[in-house]
Amino acid sequence: MKVVAFGTYDATAHPRIQVLVDGLRERGIDVLEIDEPLGLDTAQRVGMLRQPWRLPLLAAKLGRRWLSLARRSRRLGRDEWPSHVLVGYLGHFDVLLARVLFPSATIVLDHLIFAAGTARDRGVDGGVRTVLLSGLDRLAIAAADVVVTDTEEHAAQVPERRRKDTVVVPVGATRAWFDAGARATAGADGDPLGVVFFGLFTPLQGAPVIAETLRLLDRRGVRVRATLAGSGQDAVAVREILAAIPPGGTVDVTWRDWVESAELPGLVAAHDVCLGIFGATAKALAVVPNKVYQGAAAGCAVVTSDTEPQRRAFGDAAVFVPPGDAAALAEAIATVADRAVLVRTRAAGRAAAQRFTAGAVVAPLVDALDSASATSRR
């Protein structure tokens, strides 16, 4: 079996594809990467939907990357030609090119997000744009032989006729997160509780809920050293809420608009608690976010929203609170601040994370690739 990981993905910004590539390699599969990062993240792509006059920029960037991808693909030797092509995250368009360039290969689409659902989650109104994006989702899925999703909830959104070709592969975490957790040292008794949140500050993330939680913890006199990393559409609302925390309070907040991907695992591992997501949107109820897997791998106690996919993934190894409930989140963090509870919760998360190493999560994908290969030989 020879696999080409293909597309305009950016593994530094969206490490899901790196988990898949690393996992396949750990299982002895030959993986070659043909990748030309587009340079536009999810937020920028969704922003273009609000400003359609910017779509020619996307088309121009995509066209240049596709020319490069086509040239590199044509240079593959006979012994390098893939039996399978894995199209990386945000590959709604790339999968169409892969279908043309590799007509004899099994095309695998990592359909981690549905374009229409993501646009709705980020405030794009319905109407023509949502209809077009739903069409794009269907077109991308139709071009693939195998469709990969991250949760059962997302798999249920695949058109029924294609669900037999769909495999669920948890997002997982790269080795860098586990290494950071192995190097981390516990804080001393009496230190403030270290709490970290990182993300895009979208409605799915529920960042304003986190800000309100920090304000409540300050009112209660709970000592917390909080780091917020990232930015996004809810950042202004978060800053307004945090402004109510008086100087000299018990909650100290550091905000970093940007953290390099190589630095992020160490930053997270330097904290006691990693916060997940707390939004109450339909999309928020259907995902297990990167940060939950990554925080557990980094040795943190994980506190996140009580949703079916997250509870299914972590069971008793995380602390769950109702989505959108700042008071419940404040109570959970205050409870975890007890040193005995913290030690127990961190250990549980670290143990659970071993189920989500790259090599572990790709097991169902490897089975699907083997099955697709057997079918193609008949």
PyMOL commands that set and color helices and strands:
alter all, ss='L'
color gray80, all
select helices_A, chain A and resi 16-26+42-50+52-74+78-80+94-101+115-121+128-143+152-155+160-165+175-183+207-220+235-242+264-269+290-297+308-317+326-336+339-356+358-361+363-377
alter helices_A, ss='H'
color red, helices_A
select strands_A, chain A and resi 2-7+30-35+84-87+106-110+146-149+166-168+193-199+224-230+251-256+273-275+301-305+319-321
alter strands_A, ss='S'
color yellow, strands_A
deselect
rebuild
show_as cartoon
